[in-house]
């Protein structure tokens, strides 16, 4: 395989990953912003409207103190990469929420979770968590 073929394959893979991520929001909103909206939502890069369930927002709000609501951005990202075993959650508040859902001790600022845990998080927070696919 020539060097040009490798570069072409890398570009193609990156393009496919971009297609997988087109649902991601243009701008994430804070929990505080979303709790103040009548119909909480974000707009996706593809122009779609992603709605959040109030019940989920209230659940997340119960996990962190009100003075931190303006710091937590939603949706929570579950990062998936071919270079990682498992999925990654980044951010102190994001990890605190996921650890509460998984009934684990506070996990710091970055945690790796595996398929069974991802399934639990997605079942508990279907509208407030999203997959993000990463490519190096």
ABEGO torsion letter per residue (X at the ends): XBAAAAAAAAAAAAAAAAAAAAABBABBBBAAAAAABABBBBBBAAGBBBBBBAAAAAAAAAABBAAAAAABBOBBBBBBBAABBEBBBBEAAAAAAAAAAAGBBBAEABBBBBAAAAAAAAAABAAABBBBBBBX
